[in-house]
Amino acid sequence: MKEEAMQLNGRTAVVTGASRGIGAAIALKLAQAGANVVVNARHEPPTELVAALVATGSEVLVHCAAIEDPLAAAGLIEAAQAHFGRVDILVNNAGLTRDQLAVRMTPADFAAVVAVNLNGTYNVTQPAFKAMNKARSGVIVNLASVVGMIGNIGQANYAASKAGIIGLTKTLAKEGGRRHVRVNALAPGMIDTAMTQGLSEGVKAQMLANIPLRRFGTPEEVADAALFLIHNDYMNGQVLTIDGGLT
């Protein structure tokens, strides 16, 4: 951990959707590694999360913004730059689900998920990407999903948005690589979060039967993978699955 902390000391990381679950775990992991962290969420994050982040000794800035709004997303990056003077790391984690079979899914539910997951990722990324290209340095980690790779019944909107994030990741990696800006994606499988905890035992059993490791992953394991992508200077344009062997 000391070696990692030295590598991230003085660097600023913005994490969207960081109030709980995977986003909170990533924000805490980066703070523990020495980075200053900008915590983004639609609403104020839990006080215990903020306290845990501050306890690491890293500086923390909370900025609430709905990232599907391009102006609000740009304001997030502007706030990070104004407070810390730079943005070195961006983790696009904010996401939304509104599951329904495609034949029953409303246009509004399809659009809402794409607006947050895909458009929101782009809205935050564009101003950060510009700043990183100018600085000739930066790392972006986008949270995709195995659903964006293999699809899932009842998640046409979610799968489409996450597949779009994969395409966006690979394109930006080609555009940014020439200026030493790396862009990668994580594709988690079934992770033990509030969403999966709310599933019935029967549904959980069916899901577990398809995972060779026979368990759900943890937010902390996804955070470890995010830190790996941030540290590895030759990883660019990759989609790293963390799914217990599901795919």
Legacy VTK file of the C-alpha trace (Angstrom):
# vtk DataFile Version 3.0
C-alpha trace
ASCII
DATASET POLYDATA
POINTS 247 float
0.000 0.000 0.000
2.871 2.402 0.714
4.188 1.998 -2.830
0.713 2.639 -4.261
0.238 5.672 -2.032
3.467 7.188 -3.286
2.282 6.685 -6.855
-1.008 8.546 -6.288
0.130 11.241 -3.863
-0.744 14.673 -5.217
-3.033 13.303 -7.909
-6.712 14.174 -8.137
-9.374 11.580 -8.871
-13.014 12.226 -9.764
-15.408 9.330 -9.108
-19.019 9.548 -10.289
-21.800 7.647 -8.582
-19.560 7.416 -5.542
-22.105 7.506 -2.715
-22.451 3.729 -2.335
-21.525 0.302 -3.685
-18.798 0.067 -6.284
-18.331 3.821 -6.571
-17.837 4.254 -2.836
-15.360 1.355 -2.735
-13.339 2.866 -5.580
-13.330 6.321 -3.996
-12.082 4.843 -0.713
-9.438 2.750 -2.465
-8.070 5.802 -4.288
-8.049 7.883 -1.107
-6.183 5.110 0.704
-3.668 5.125 -2.152
-2.961 8.803 -1.567
-5.123 10.571 -4.160
-7.307 13.567 -3.485
-10.846 12.474 -4.290
-13.827 14.317 -5.735
-16.966 12.403 -4.750
-19.844 12.855 -7.164
-23.406 11.697 -6.587
-26.883 12.936 -7.366
-27.520 13.512 -3.647
-25.285 14.058 -0.624
-23.282 10.895 0.148
-23.594 9.227 3.562
-21.692 11.035 6.300
-19.953 7.793 7.291
-18.488 7.466 3.789
-17.172 11.011 3.827
-15.720 10.420 7.294
-13.976 7.249 6.098
-12.504 9.099 3.132
-11.270 11.974 5.280
-9.772 9.510 7.763
-7.340 8.304 5.075
-5.612 11.697 5.205
-6.492 12.543 1.621
-8.396 15.709 0.783
-12.024 15.143 -0.200
-14.424 17.316 -2.189
-18.121 16.413 -2.459
-19.885 17.703 -5.559
-23.506 16.743 -6.206
-24.542 16.786 -9.857
-26.868 14.891 -12.176
-24.423 13.922 -14.894
-27.056 13.372 -17.589
-27.163 17.181 -17.667
-24.161 18.275 -19.773
-23.829 21.589 -17.938
-23.913 19.900 -14.529
-21.351 17.324 -15.679
-19.034 20.044 -16.977
-19.494 21.862 -13.671
-18.245 18.773 -11.831
-14.941 18.827 -13.698
-14.683 22.608 -13.362
-15.186 22.317 -9.591
-12.463 19.659 -9.345
-10.043 21.809 -11.329
-10.868 24.926 -9.339
-10.328 23.171 -6.009
-7.344 20.966 -6.801
-5.911 22.613 -9.911
-6.010 19.423 -11.964
-7.849 16.194 -12.780
-5.538 13.197 -13.182
-7.971 10.308 -12.819
-11.616 9.952 -13.790
-13.718 6.943 -12.848
-17.111 6.916 -14.551
-19.233 4.729 -12.310
-22.650 6.426 -12.110
-25.387 4.192 -13.435
-29.100 3.511 -13.546
-31.265 0.421 -14.134
-34.924 0.250 -15.176
-35.362 -3.389 -16.068
-38.188 -4.703 -18.219
-38.604 -7.055 -21.135
-38.016 -5.248 -24.406
-41.596 -5.773 -25.577
-42.839 -3.961 -22.463
-40.093 -1.369 -21.990
-41.260 2.191 -22.456
-39.281 4.638 -24.610
-38.892 6.798 -21.506
-37.266 3.982 -19.513
-34.930 3.124 -22.372
-33.930 6.764 -22.806
-33.475 7.377 -19.067
-30.963 4.562 -18.665
-29.002 5.556 -21.753
-29.061 9.203 -20.615
-27.371 8.425 -17.308
-25.146 5.484 -18.192
-23.873 6.408 -21.646
-24.601 10.101 -22.163
-23.630 10.851 -18.577
-20.303 9.082 -19.025
-19.604 11.142 -22.131
-20.766 14.389 -20.504
-18.240 14.032 -17.686
-15.504 12.552 -19.840
-15.373 15.217 -22.551
-14.205 18.148 -20.366
-11.874 15.884 -18.367
-10.492 14.366 -21.565
-9.798 17.830 -22.975
-7.890 18.821 -19.845
-5.922 15.578 -19.804
-4.977 15.900 -23.460
-3.749 19.424 -22.807
-1.719 18.202 -19.832
-0.525 15.172 -21.844
-1.347 12.922 -18.928
-4.394 11.242 -17.445
-6.281 8.020 -16.806
-9.963 7.261 -17.321
-11.692 4.112 -16.107
-15.228 3.531 -17.340
-17.571 1.098 -15.608
-19.101 -1.083 -18.294
-20.659 -4.486 -17.514
-20.603 -8.047 -18.725
-24.216 -7.336 -19.697
-22.853 -4.978 -22.341
-20.851 -7.888 -23.748
-23.305 -10.799 -23.569
-26.704 -9.159 -23.047
-29.279 -10.049 -20.417
-33.006 -10.698 -20.484
-34.941 -7.648 -19.311
-32.013 -5.271 -19.656
-32.065 -4.070 -23.260
-31.574 -0.468 -22.138
-28.799 -1.293 -19.665
-27.006 -3.619 -22.094
-27.155 -1.045 -24.881
-25.771 1.679 -22.625
-22.911 -0.487 -21.363
-22.055 -1.717 -24.869
-21.895 1.934 -25.871
-19.455 2.613 -23.042
-17.195 -0.135 -24.374
-17.186 1.456 -27.846
-16.570 4.889 -26.329
-13.684 3.512 -24.279
-11.918 1.970 -27.245
-12.331 5.097 -29.372
-11.052 7.484 -26.705
-8.109 5.172 -26.040
-7.045 5.615 -29.659
-7.587 9.368 -29.578
-5.932 9.961 -26.213
-3.065 7.507 -26.394
-0.954 9.833 -28.524
-1.007 12.335 -25.681
-0.419 9.794 -22.914
-4.062 9.705 -21.849
-5.179 6.128 -21.204
-8.801 4.981 -21.257
-9.908 1.518 -20.118
-13.104 -0.114 -18.914
-14.097 -2.540 -16.201
-16.865 -5.029 -16.919
-18.126 -6.411 -13.599
-20.412 -9.400 -13.426
-22.639 -10.058 -10.421
-21.373 -7.899 -7.562
-22.734 -7.922 -4.009
-24.372 -4.491 -3.880
-27.729 -3.113 -2.735
-29.214 -4.144 -6.076
-28.242 -7.816 -5.833
-29.056 -7.968 -2.110
-32.652 -7.165 -3.003
-33.030 -10.203 -5.256
-34.990 -13.237 -4.145
-33.086 -16.299 -2.977
-34.340 -18.234 -6.006
-33.018 -15.658 -8.451
-29.688 -15.499 -6.600
-29.369 -19.288 -6.786
-29.964 -19.239 -10.550
-27.316 -16.545 -11.021
-24.782 -18.307 -8.811
-25.235 -21.525 -10.796
-23.789 -19.749 -13.851
-20.723 -18.393 -12.034
-17.841 -20.909 -11.845
-16.596 -19.419 -8.556
-20.109 -19.857 -7.108
-20.211 -16.459 -5.422
-20.862 -12.812 -6.190
-17.942 -10.429 -6.322
-17.440 -7.605 -3.850
-17.225 -3.857 -4.524
-13.728 -3.965 -3.046
-12.619 -6.505 -5.659
-13.874 -4.195 -8.410
-12.024 -1.317 -6.736
-8.815 -3.363 -6.762
-9.250 -3.901 -10.508
-9.813 -0.169 -11.027
-6.594 0.596 -9.165
-4.762 -1.927 -11.351
-5.939 -0.158 -14.505
-4.895 3.192 -13.080
-1.416 1.973 -12.178
-0.569 -0.072 -15.285
0.873 2.393 -17.782
0.599 0.013 -20.752
-3.089 -0.828 -20.365
-5.071 1.194 -22.902
-8.347 0.531 -24.695
-8.968 -2.659 -22.721
-12.130 -4.086 -21.175
-11.222 -6.006 -18.035
-13.895 -8.443 -16.930
-14.269 -9.204 -13.227
-17.036 -11.777 -13.131
-15.879 -14.979 -11.423
-15.628 -16.734 -14.791
-19.189 -15.962 -15.935
-18.139 -14.944 -19.451
LINES 1 248
247 0 1 2 3 4 5 6 7 8 9 10 11 12 13 14 15 16 17 18 19 20 21 22 23 24 25 26 27 28 29 30 31 32 33 34 35 36 37 38 39 40 41 42 43 44 45 46 47 48 49 50 51 52 53 54 55 56 57 58 59 60 61 62 63 64 65 66 67 68 69 70 71 72 73 74 75 76 77 78 79 80 81 82 83 84 85 86 87 88 89 90 91 92 93 94 95 96 97 98 99 100 101 102 103 104 105 106 107 108 109 110 111 112 113 114 115 116 117 118 119 120 121 122 123 124 125 126 127 128 129 130 131 132 133 134 135 136 137 138 139 140 141 142 143 144 145 146 147 148 149 150 151 152 153 154 155 156 157 158 159 160 161 162 163 164 165 166 167 168 169 170 171 172 173 174 175 176 177 178 179 180 181 182 183 184 185 186 187 188 189 190 191 192 193 194 195 196 197 198 199 200 201 202 203 204 205 206 207 208 209 210 211 212 213 214 215 216 217 218 219 220 221 222 223 224 225 226 227 228 229 230 231 232 233 234 235 236 237 238 239 240 241 242 243 244 245 246
